[in-house]
Amino acid sequence: MLLVESIELDRNSTLTKEQIENEYKRVLGVEKIIWLKSGCKEEEWQKLENGIYGIGTGGHIDEFCRFVNPSTVLLAKVNEADTIANEIAKESYRRMEENYEILKQSTTRNGRPIEIIRLPVGPLITDTVHFNSLSMDEQSWFENVMTDTIE
C-alpha cells in the first residue's frame, strides 16, 4: 500500500506512523506499506505562491502515484524545464524526485524491486474567477480575499 506521509499524519494527528500502519493492516489486510513524503504542490488547499489558490486535497496518492500491478508503479514526473520561474512547479518537481528516491529503495511485499514508470505531468492550469459569483460554500475555500477576482 502507498501512503502519503504529509496527509496521513495531518489527518491522524494523534497517531504515529506505526499506529496508522497497524490500522490499515488490521482493517484492509495490507501486508506492506510504502510511505511517500507528499503530493504535488498545486494540490494543497491554500493560497500558493504568486497569489494562486490551490483547492486540491493536499496530496491524494492517486493524483501522482499508483500501482498498476503488484510490482509496478506509475509516478508523476515534472519536467525540470517547467520549474524555471515557476515556484509551484519547482516544489512539485522536488517532491516527486524525493518520492522517486523512496520508491527506488522500496520493494514489493515479496522483497523484489519495484518497477517505476514515470509519466509527465501536464502544465499547471489556472483560471480566474469572480469571488462574488461563487456560492457561500465555494467562497469558504478562499481565505483573506481582498478583490473580486481570484486565480
Buried (B, 14 or more C-beta within 10 A) or exposed (E): BBBBBBBBBEEEEEBEBEEBBBEBBEEEEBEEBBBBBBBBBBBBEEBBBEEBBBEBBBBEBEBBBEBEEEBEBBBBBBEEEBBEEBEBBBBBBBBBBEBBEBBEEBEBEEEEEBEBEEEEBEEBEEEEBEBEEBEEEEEEBBEEBEEEEBE
